[in-house]
């Protein structure tokens, strides 16, 4: 579920029920304004555009009409998490690939990516830090990281791509 207070629209990724776009301009009578067909699993809203995952793609849809504005493919598996930080979308997939994507009115441009050695289930971004849960079969471990200005995701302590379980690294994401 995602909410865009300026557009007064909520979006619900309803799995095989599609993407439900709901206007709450009249709080007493919220109404479904559009339903995009597909098997949507994650959604975020920015500037009247819903960015929603279905399988290994992210679709940009007009939040008022459901019109498809753009599609981003190239995932290494099904998308397992979407998160916004400013106008940058972060997408995590089941193939352990994390991508940073610039958003502009439905257009999506990949800024950078990193293949993690483990994990790939979910994603949280906030206050300049991206966190991706990762661990062993017992649920131990975790990564906490973000990008350098070039969106090259690296382990600053060792100056190499993420290597090893249970490593916690702090970075500052570039500002928009």
C-alpha positions as CSV (number, residue, x, y, z in Angstrom):
1,X,0.0,0.0,0.0
2,X,1.2,3.5,-0.8
3,X,-0.3,6.9,-0.4
4,X,0.2,10.2,-2.4
5,X,-1.2,13.0,-0.2
6,X,-0.9,15.7,-2.9
7,X,-2.8,13.6,-5.5
8,X,-5.1,12.2,-2.8
9,X,-4.6,8.7,-4.2
10,X,-3.8,5.4,-2.5
11,X,-2.4,2.4,-4.4
12,X,-2.8,-1.2,-3.4
13,X,-0.6,-4.0,-4.9
14,X,-3.3,-6.7,-4.8
15,X,-1.3,-9.6,-6.1
16,X,-3.3,-11.3,-8.9
17,X,-6.1,-8.8,-8.2
18,X,-3.9,-6.2,-10.0
19,X,-3.0,-2.7,-8.8
20,X,-5.9,-0.8,-7.3
21,X,-5.8,3.0,-7.5
22,X,-8.1,4.6,-5.1
23,X,-9.0,8.3,-4.8
24,X,-9.7,9.6,-1.4
25,X,-10.4,13.2,-2.4
26,X,-13.9,12.7,-0.9
27,X,-13.0,11.0,2.4
28,X,-16.6,9.9,3.0
29,X,-16.7,8.1,-0.4
30,X,-13.3,6.7,-1.5
31,X,-13.5,5.3,-4.9
32,X,-11.4,2.9,-7.1
33,X,-10.5,5.1,-10.1
34,X,-8.5,2.5,-12.0
35,X,-7.3,-1.1,-11.8
36,X,-4.2,-2.2,-13.7
37,X,-4.2,-5.9,-14.5
38,X,-1.3,-8.0,-13.4
39,X,0.2,-9.7,-10.4
40,X,1.5,-6.7,-8.4
41,X,3.5,-7.3,-5.2
42,X,5.0,-3.9,-4.3
43,X,4.1,-0.3,-4.9
44,X,5.3,3.3,-4.1
45,X,3.8,6.6,-5.2
46,X,5.6,9.8,-6.3
47,X,4.2,12.8,-8.0
48,X,1.0,11.2,-9.1
49,X,2.8,8.2,-10.5
50,X,2.5,4.6,-9.1
51,X,5.7,2.5,-9.5
52,X,4.7,-1.1,-9.0
53,X,6.4,-4.4,-9.3
54,X,5.0,-7.4,-11.2
55,X,7.4,-10.3,-11.5
56,X,10.8,-9.0,-12.5
57,X,9.6,-5.6,-13.8
58,X,8.7,-2.3,-12.4
59,X,5.8,-0.5,-14.1
60,X,5.1,3.3,-13.9
61,X,1.4,4.0,-14.1
62,X,-0.6,7.2,-13.9
63,X,-2.2,7.1,-10.4
64,X,-5.4,8.7,-11.6
65,X,-6.0,6.6,-14.8
66,X,-3.9,3.5,-14.5
67,X,-2.3,4.4,-17.9
68,X,1.1,2.6,-18.4
69,X,3.8,5.3,-18.6
70,X,6.9,3.1,-18.7
71,X,8.4,-0.3,-17.8
72,X,11.8,-1.2,-16.3
73,X,13.0,-4.7,-16.8
74,X,16.4,-6.3,-16.3
75,X,15.8,-7.8,-12.8
76,X,17.6,-11.0,-11.8
77,X,14.4,-12.5,-10.5
78,X,11.1,-11.3,-9.0
79,X,11.2,-7.9,-7.3
80,X,11.2,-8.4,-3.6
81,X,11.2,-4.8,-2.4
82,X,10.7,-1.2,-3.6
83,X,11.6,1.9,-1.6
84,X,11.9,5.6,-2.3
85,X,14.5,8.1,-1.2
86,X,13.7,11.5,-2.7
87,X,13.3,10.9,-6.4
88,X,15.4,7.7,-6.4
89,X,13.7,4.3,-6.4
90,X,15.5,1.4,-5.0
91,X,14.5,-2.1,-6.3
92,X,15.7,-5.4,-4.7
93,X,15.1,-8.6,-6.5
94,X,15.2,-12.4,-5.7
95,X,18.4,-12.7,-7.7
96,X,20.1,-10.5,-5.0
97,X,20.4,-7.5,-7.3
98,X,19.8,-4.0,-5.8
99,X,19.3,-1.2,-8.3
100,X,19.1,2.6,-7.8
101,X,16.7,4.1,-10.3
102,X,16.2,7.8,-11.1
103,X,12.5,8.7,-11.5
104,X,11.0,11.5,-13.5
105,X,7.3,11.6,-14.5
106,X,7.1,7.9,-15.3
107,X,10.6,7.7,-16.9
108,X,13.0,5.3,-15.1
109,X,16.8,5.4,-15.5
110,X,19.1,2.9,-13.7
111,X,21.8,4.8,-11.9
112,X,23.7,1.8,-10.5
113,X,23.4,-1.7,-9.2
114,X,25.1,-4.2,-7.0
115,X,24.8,-8.0,-6.8
116,X,24.8,-9.1,-3.1
117,X,26.4,-12.3,-2.0
118,X,23.2,-13.3,0.0
119,X,19.7,-12.2,0.9
120,X,17.6,-10.3,-1.6
121,X,14.4,-10.4,0.4
122,X,13.0,-7.0,0.9
123,X,14.4,-3.5,1.2
124,X,14.0,-0.4,3.4
125,X,15.4,3.1,2.6
126,X,15.2,6.1,4.8
127,X,17.2,9.1,5.9
128,X,20.0,8.4,3.5
129,X,20.6,4.8,4.4
130,X,19.4,1.7,2.4
131,X,19.0,-1.5,4.4
132,X,18.6,-5.0,2.8
133,X,18.1,-8.0,5.0
134,X,20.4,-10.9,4.3
135,X,21.5,-13.9,6.3
136,X,22.1,-17.6,6.6
137,X,19.5,-20.4,6.8
138,X,19.2,-19.7,10.6
139,X,18.2,-16.1,10.0
140,X,21.5,-14.6,11.2
141,X,23.2,-11.7,9.6
142,X,22.3,-8.5,7.8
143,X,23.5,-5.7,5.6
144,X,23.0,-2.0,6.0
145,X,24.4,0.1,3.2
146,X,23.8,2.8,0.6
147,X,25.6,4.3,-2.3
148,X,28.6,6.5,-3.0
149,X,27.9,9.5,-5.3
150,X,28.2,7.3,-8.4
151,X,25.8,4.8,-6.9
152,X,28.6,2.3,-6.8
153,X,27.6,0.2,-3.8
154,X,30.8,-0.9,-2.0
155,X,32.0,-2.1,1.4
156,X,33.9,1.0,2.5
157,X,35.7,-0.8,5.3
158,X,37.4,-3.2,2.8
159,X,37.0,-1.2,-0.4
160,X,35.4,-4.1,-2.2
161,X,31.9,-5.3,-3.1
162,X,29.9,-6.8,-0.3
163,X,31.6,-10.1,0.8
164,X,30.5,-12.1,3.8
165,X,27.6,-12.7,6.1
166,X,26.6,-10.6,9.0
167,X,28.6,-7.5,7.8
168,X,27.0,-4.2,8.8
169,X,28.3,-1.2,6.9
170,X,27.0,2.4,7.0
171,X,27.1,4.7,4.1
172,X,25.5,8.0,3.2
173,X,23.4,8.1,0.1
174,X,23.8,11.1,-2.3
175,X,21.2,13.8,-2.0
176,X,19.0,14.6,-4.9
